[in-house]
Amino acid sequence: VDAALAGMGICQLPEFYVLPYICAGELVPILAEFAPEEEPVWAVYPQRRHLLPKISRLVEALRVELPIALGSSRDMLDMPRQAIE
């Protein structure tokens, strides 16, 4: 992202990573028609009969919060820049 911010070219990064720069007007989304398809997010952990409570809580938090966080990023990208500020 540093090279793109310095005007040295373009970059392809996850939306959540570049969203602050887009909102600040430092980067502009281009070539949207070539965006990669969305991929699922996987939580990989050992399958055990009694999973550690902290692992269960993490997996549940990811299941609930990640779609909200990623959805809000996508919603913000669809908004006019003035509405974001």
N, C-alpha and C positions, 0 to 999 in steps of 0.2 A: 504494500500500500504506500510505502514511503516514496517509491519511484513514481507512482501515479500522482501523488500529492505534489511532487516536485516537477510535474509536467513532462516526465520522461516517457510516457506511454500509457497504456491501458492495463487494467488488471481484472481478473475474474476471481472474486472472493465471495464467501457467504454473505448474504444480506445483513445478518446481525452484526457482522464485523465492520462493514462499511457504512451502516446506517447513520452513525454520528457524523461522519464526514459528508454524507449526502444531505442530512438535515442542516448542517452548517453551511452548505453551498460550496464546500471544498471539492466535492466530487459530483459528477453527474452520471446517472445510469445511461448506458448506451447499448446498442445491439441487443435489446430485450428479446428480439425474436430468436436469438441464439442461446438464450439462457438454458442451462441444463435442466432436465426434469427433476422434480423433487424426489428425494430419496428418503426412505424410512430411517429413523434413528433406532439403534438397537442398544439395549443394556445387556451386556454379557456378564454372567456371573455363574459360579459353580452351582449345579443343581443338587441341592441337599434336601433331605427330609425336613430338617429344622434350619431354615435360613436365619442368619443373624438378624436381629431386629433392626440394626442400623442399615443393613443392606435392603431389607424390605421397605423401610421408610424412604430410602433413596430412590428405589425403583418406583414407588408410588408417587413421590414428589416429581420425578421426571415425567411420569405418565400424565400427571395433572397439569404441571406448570409449563412444560416445554411447548405443548401446542399453543398455550396462551401467549407465551413469550414470542414464539416464531410467528404466530398469527398477527400479533400487534406490530411486529416489524414489517410484515408484508402490508398491513393496513396503512402504516405510516408512509411507505413508499408510494402507495397509490394516491395519497393526499397531495393537494397542491402545496408547494413549499411554504407559502404564507400561512396556511392552516397549521403547519407543524410548529412554526415559530410562535 
